[in-house]
């Protein structure tokens, strides 16, 4: 059932931050004083940039900038470079900046029903969040649309910018046991190139590790497609597991969904939680679309200082 969330104005939480959020700030060396100073600098920079907005509708601007600073490793210059890309996404990758409603967009509906993208809420050691991606075995590959996955990822990023980051990096597990060649051929090269360069800069989620479990026979083809778009430091963080036990050397069993014998909710339960959250946040996500208006194209958006690592 759809629940309309009141997203008219999202404020910084009243009182102390949640433990996981506060711990992420500590690990990045952020203090109340440094946050006020750096957010003030970002606000001044926005004021000085005539083609960028200096306030954000729908959310407390200082709180949003604090979260953006967090995901940018507490680096002000990095945040500035990535913010400019963030505001230009309508020009840079317009196909993912349209309807992102899992109830009305046909490709979003089909893709939500063909894959599982599950974010485990329990934070692991070193303030890392576990994310698991898997194709559903009983859905034809023709229902899978990579553009819709990018839309879904952007929605998750926007919600985290508004709610607050409770982690400093993520660990991604790709369960490829149900991955087929028909999935692979649906990836448009042009989209991949712009996704890894622009979207990952605008939403610079840090990746600590990438684990591949249940590798298919076509794994070499998968790697050949994706590896050229990854920086060398990310490629070095990819670990292919020939057995489940080797994954547990990196991801303790208790954090995994119960599909794998862990203590977390199932993959489908976690996936559906975020589907509903994206539905609930539609009023705010529409505000975010308006925020990412066209800005001047004469600025340099190719500076690698904003690249994800």
C-alpha positions as CSV (number, residue, x, y, z in Angstrom):
1,X,0.0,0.0,0.0
2,X,1.3,3.4,-0.9
3,X,1.9,5.7,2.0
4,X,2.4,9.4,1.2
5,X,5.4,10.6,3.2
6,X,5.4,14.3,4.3
7,X,8.6,15.3,2.6
8,X,7.8,19.1,2.6
9,X,10.8,19.7,4.8
10,X,13.3,17.2,6.2
11,X,15.4,18.5,9.1
12,X,18.5,17.4,10.9
13,X,17.5,15.0,13.7
14,X,16.8,16.7,17.0
15,X,19.2,15.7,19.7
16,X,22.2,13.4,19.4
17,X,22.7,11.6,16.2
18,X,22.0,7.9,16.0
19,X,24.9,5.8,17.1
20,X,25.8,4.5,13.6
21,X,25.6,8.0,12.1
22,X,27.7,9.5,14.8
23,X,30.3,6.7,14.5
24,X,30.6,7.3,10.8
25,X,31.3,10.9,11.5
26,X,33.9,10.1,14.1
27,X,35.7,7.7,11.8
28,X,36.0,10.4,9.2
29,X,37.4,12.9,11.7
30,X,34.3,15.0,11.7
31,X,33.4,17.1,14.8
32,X,30.6,19.5,15.5
33,X,33.1,22.3,15.0
34,X,34.5,21.0,11.8
35,X,31.1,20.2,10.4
36,X,29.9,23.8,11.0
37,X,33.0,25.2,9.5
38,X,33.0,23.0,6.4
39,X,29.2,23.3,5.8
40,X,29.6,27.1,6.1
41,X,32.3,27.0,3.4
42,X,30.1,24.9,1.1
43,X,27.2,27.3,1.6
44,X,29.5,30.3,0.8
45,X,30.8,28.5,-2.3
46,X,27.2,27.8,-3.5
47,X,26.4,31.5,-2.9
48,X,29.4,32.5,-5.0
49,X,28.4,30.2,-7.9
50,X,25.7,32.1,-9.8
51,X,24.5,29.0,-11.8
52,X,24.0,26.8,-8.7
53,X,21.2,26.9,-6.1
54,X,22.2,28.1,-2.6
55,X,19.3,26.5,-0.8
56,X,17.6,23.1,-1.4
57,X,13.9,22.8,-1.2
58,X,12.4,19.9,0.8
59,X,15.4,19.5,3.1
60,X,17.4,21.5,5.6
61,X,20.3,22.7,3.4
62,X,23.0,22.4,6.1
63,X,21.9,18.9,7.0
64,X,22.0,17.8,3.3
65,X,25.5,19.4,2.8
66,X,26.7,17.6,6.0
67,X,25.6,14.3,4.6
68,X,27.2,15.1,1.2
69,X,30.4,16.0,3.0
70,X,30.3,12.6,4.8
71,X,30.0,10.6,1.6
72,X,32.8,12.7,0.1
73,X,35.2,11.4,2.8
74,X,35.0,14.7,4.7
75,X,36.8,16.5,1.9
76,X,35.4,20.0,1.1
77,X,37.1,20.3,-2.3
78,X,36.0,16.9,-3.3
79,X,32.4,17.7,-2.3
80,X,32.5,20.9,-4.4
81,X,33.7,19.1,-7.5
82,X,31.1,16.4,-7.2
83,X,28.3,18.9,-6.4
84,X,28.8,20.6,-9.7
85,X,28.3,17.2,-11.5
86,X,25.3,16.5,-9.3
87,X,23.5,19.6,-10.5
88,X,24.3,18.8,-14.2
89,X,23.0,15.3,-14.3
90,X,19.9,16.3,-16.3
91,X,22.3,17.3,-19.1
92,X,24.9,14.6,-18.6
93,X,22.7,11.5,-18.3
94,X,19.1,12.6,-19.0
95,X,17.7,9.1,-19.4
96,X,17.9,8.4,-15.7
97,X,16.5,11.8,-14.6
98,X,12.9,11.2,-15.5
99,X,10.1,9.2,-13.8
100,X,11.5,7.2,-10.9
101,X,8.3,5.9,-9.4
102,X,8.2,2.1,-8.9
103,X,4.4,2.2,-9.2
104,X,4.1,4.1,-12.5
105,X,7.2,3.7,-14.6
106,X,7.0,0.4,-16.6
107,X,10.7,-0.2,-16.6
108,X,11.1,0.5,-12.9
109,X,8.2,-1.9,-12.2
110,X,9.7,-4.7,-14.3
111,X,13.2,-4.2,-12.9
112,X,12.1,-4.2,-9.3
113,X,10.4,-7.5,-10.0
114,X,13.4,-9.0,-11.8
115,X,16.2,-8.2,-9.4
116,X,16.9,-8.0,-5.7
117,X,18.9,-5.1,-4.4
118,X,19.1,-5.6,-0.7
119,X,20.7,-3.2,1.8
120,X,21.4,-4.8,5.1
121,X,20.5,-2.3,7.9
122,X,23.0,-3.6,10.4
123,X,26.3,-1.8,10.1
124,X,29.4,-4.0,9.9
125,X,32.9,-3.3,11.4
126,X,34.7,-0.2,10.1
127,X,31.3,1.4,9.6
128,X,30.6,-0.5,6.4
129,X,27.2,-1.3,4.9
130,X,26.5,-4.6,3.1
131,X,24.6,-4.5,-0.2
132,X,23.6,-7.6,-2.1
133,X,22.5,-7.7,-5.8
134,X,20.9,-10.8,-7.4
135,X,18.8,-11.5,-10.4
136,X,15.6,-13.4,-9.7
137,X,15.6,-16.9,-11.3
138,X,11.9,-17.0,-12.3
139,X,11.8,-13.7,-14.3
140,X,12.9,-13.5,-18.0
141,X,16.0,-11.3,-18.7
142,X,13.9,-9.2,-21.1
143,X,12.3,-7.7,-18.0
144,X,15.6,-6.4,-16.7
145,X,16.5,-2.8,-17.6
146,X,19.9,-1.5,-16.4
147,X,18.6,2.1,-16.7
148,X,16.0,1.4,-14.1
149,X,18.7,0.0,-11.8
150,X,20.6,3.3,-12.1
151,X,17.4,5.2,-11.3
152,X,16.9,3.0,-8.2
153,X,20.4,3.6,-7.1
154,X,20.0,7.4,-7.5
155,X,16.8,7.2,-5.4
156,X,18.6,5.4,-2.6
157,X,21.4,8.0,-2.7
158,X,18.9,10.9,-2.5
159,X,17.1,9.3,0.5
160,X,20.4,8.8,2.3
161,X,21.4,12.4,1.7
162,X,18.1,13.4,3.3
163,X,18.1,10.9,6.2
164,X,21.8,10.8,7.0
165,X,24.6,8.4,6.2
166,X,25.1,5.7,8.8
167,X,28.2,4.3,7.1
168,X,31.5,5.4,5.5
169,X,31.7,2.7,2.8
170,X,29.8,-0.3,1.4
171,X,30.6,-3.9,0.7
172,X,28.9,-5.2,-2.4
173,X,28.1,-8.8,-2.9
174,X,27.0,-9.8,-6.4
175,X,25.3,-13.2,-6.3
176,X,25.6,-14.3,-10.0
177,X,24.2,-17.7,-9.7
178,X,21.1,-16.6,-11.7
179,X,23.0,-14.3,-14.1
180,X,22.7,-15.2,-17.7
181,X,24.2,-13.9,-21.0
182,X,20.8,-12.4,-21.8
183,X,21.2,-10.1,-18.8
184,X,24.7,-9.1,-19.9
185,X,23.7,-8.0,-23.4
186,X,21.1,-5.6,-22.0
187,X,23.8,-3.3,-20.7
188,X,24.3,-0.3,-23.0
189,X,28.0,0.6,-23.2
190,X,27.3,4.4,-23.4
191,X,25.2,4.3,-20.3
192,X,27.8,2.3,-18.4
193,X,30.5,4.8,-19.4
194,X,28.5,7.8,-18.2
195,X,27.2,6.0,-15.1
196,X,30.6,5.2,-13.8
197,X,31.9,8.7,-14.6
198,X,29.0,11.0,-13.8
199,X,26.5,9.3,-11.6
200,X,29.2,7.8,-9.4
201,X,30.7,11.2,-9.0
202,X,27.4,12.9,-8.1
203,X,26.6,10.1,-5.7
204,X,30.1,9.0,-4.6
205,X,29.4,6.0,-2.5
206,X,32.7,4.5,-1.4
207,X,33.2,0.8,-2.1
208,X,35.4,-1.1,0.3
209,X,35.1,-4.5,-1.4
210,X,33.2,-6.2,-4.2
211,X,32.5,-9.9,-3.7
212,X,31.3,-12.2,-6.5
213,X,29.7,-15.4,-5.4
214,X,28.3,-18.3,-7.5
215,X,30.3,-17.1,-10.5
216,X,28.8,-18.2,-13.8
217,X,30.7,-19.7,-16.8
218,X,30.4,-16.3,-18.5
219,X,32.3,-14.5,-15.7
220,X,35.1,-13.6,-18.0
221,X,32.7,-11.8,-20.3
222,X,31.1,-10.0,-17.3
223,X,34.6,-8.8,-16.2
224,X,35.5,-7.7,-19.8
225,X,32.4,-5.5,-19.9
226,X,32.6,-3.8,-16.5
227,X,36.3,-3.7,-15.6
228,X,37.3,-1.0,-18.2
229,X,35.0,1.5,-16.4
230,X,36.4,0.9,-12.9
231,X,39.5,2.6,-11.5
232,X,42.4,0.3,-10.8
233,X,41.9,0.7,-7.0
234,X,38.3,-0.6,-7.3
235,X,39.4,-3.5,-9.6
236,X,41.8,-4.6,-7.0
237,X,39.0,-4.8,-4.5
238,X,37.0,-7.4,-6.5
239,X,37.2,-10.9,-5.0
240,X,35.7,-13.9,-6.8
241,X,34.6,-16.7,-4.5
242,X,34.5,-20.3,-5.7
243,X,32.8,-21.4,-2.5
244,X,30.6,-19.7,0.1
245,X,33.0,-20.3,3.0
246,X,35.6,-18.0,1.5
247,X,33.0,-15.1,1.5
248,X,32.6,-15.6,5.2
249,X,36.3,-14.7,5.7
250,X,35.3,-11.2,4.7
251,X,31.6,-10.9,5.6
252,X,30.6,-12.5,8.9
253,X,27.6,-14.8,8.6
254,X,25.5,-12.9,11.1
255,X,25.3,-9.9,8.7
256,X,24.0,-11.9,5.7
257,X,20.3,-12.4,4.9
258,X,18.7,-15.5,6.1
259,X,18.7,-16.8,2.5
260,X,22.4,-17.5,3.2
261,X,21.9,-18.7,6.8
262,X,22.5,-15.3,8.3
263,X,20.6,-13.2,10.9
264,X,19.3,-10.4,8.6
265,X,15.9,-10.3,6.9
266,X,15.6,-12.2,3.6
267,X,16.7,-10.7,0.3
268,X,13.2,-10.1,-0.8
269,X,12.2,-8.5,2.5
270,X,15.1,-6.1,2.4
271,X,14.4,-5.4,-1.3
272,X,10.7,-4.7,-0.7
273,X,11.5,-2.4,2.2
274,X,13.5,-0.1,-0.1
275,X,10.9,-0.4,-2.9
276,X,8.3,1.0,-0.4
277,X,10.7,3.6,0.8
278,X,11.2,4.9,-2.7
279,X,7.5,5.0,-3.2
280,X,7.0,6.8,0.1
281,X,9.6,9.4,-0.8
282,X,8.2,10.2,-4.2
283,X,7.2,13.8,-3.2
284,X,10.8,14.5,-2.1
285,X,12.4,12.7,-5.0
286,X,10.4,14.9,-7.4
287,X,11.8,17.9,-5.6
288,X,15.3,16.5,-6.1
289,X,14.6,16.2,-9.9
290,X,13.7,19.9,-9.9
291,X,16.9,20.7,-7.9
292,X,19.0,19.1,-10.6
293,X,18.2,21.7,-13.1
294,X,20.4,22.7,-16.0
295,X,23.4,24.7,-15.1
296,X,26.2,26.2,-17.1
297,X,28.1,23.7,-19.3
298,X,31.2,25.8,-19.6
299,X,32.5,24.5,-16.2
300,X,34.8,21.5,-16.2
301,X,33.1,18.3,-15.1
302,X,36.0,16.0,-15.9
303,X,38.1,16.6,-12.9
304,X,39.0,13.2,-11.4
305,X,39.2,14.6,-7.9
306,X,35.6,13.7,-7.4
307,X,36.0,10.1,-8.4
308,X,34.7,7.4,-6.1
309,X,37.1,5.2,-4.2
